[in-house]
Amino acid sequence: MKAKAIFYHAGCPVCVAAEQNVVDAIDLSRYNVEIVHLGKDKGRIREAETAGIKSVPALLLDGAPFHINFGASLSDLK
């Protein structure tokens, strides 16, 4: 069974570039990758916060948050 990876972003240029790099780098034979655009799906901001996401773009991998560069704080997306 594959582990889950969630890539959270807000659609900004930094996030879009990071999405391409992250998806290309992840071993898709090991992970199911879900892309979540928090700018469009604001209902998932609380989920991201609970998982430890502080800013986007960020990757939640095996339950651990990894922040990539800095596009926007989650508080800016609310």
N, C-alpha and C positions, 0 to 999 in steps of 0.2 A: 504494500500500500504506500502511495506517495504522501509525503509530508506537504503541508500547506504553506505557501508563501503569499503574503499580501503586500502589494505595492500601493501605498497611499500617495496621492498627489492632488494638486489643485489646478492643473492645466496650464500653468505658466511655462514659459520657455525653458527654465531650469528644470522643471518637473518632466516635461516632455523629453528632453535630452537624457535625463537620468533614467526615465522609463525604458528607453531604447537600450541604453547600456546595461541596465540591470537585467532586463529580460534576455538579452543576448548572452549575459554572463552566467545566468542560473542554469544548473543542470536540470533540464526539463524531464529527464528520466527519473529524477528523485523528488521533484517538487511540482505540485499543481500551483500555478501562479494566478492569483486574482488581482486585477487592476481596479482600484477604487478611486474615482475622481470625486474628491470631497467637495469640490466647488459645485458639482451637480447633484451629489448625493449627501446632502448635509445631515441626513438622518444617521449617518455612520460616523460622524465626528466623535460622538460619545464613545463608541466602540474603539476608535483609534486612541482616544485619550486613556481609556481603561487599559489598553494594551501597552501604554507607555510612550506612545507617539507624542512628541512635543511640537514638531514642525514637519513640513513636507518640502521636498519628497523624502519618503522614508519607506523602508522595507521591514516588514515583520516576518522574521524567518525563524521557524521552530519556537515561536513565542517570544523571541527576543527582538526588540526594536533596534534598527540600524538607521541613523539619520544620515542623509546624503546631501551635502552642500546645504544651502538654506534658501528656500523659495518663499515660504510663508509660515508664520506661527499658526497653530490651530485656532488660537483665539481670534486671529484675523479672518478666519473662514466662517465664524459663527454669525 
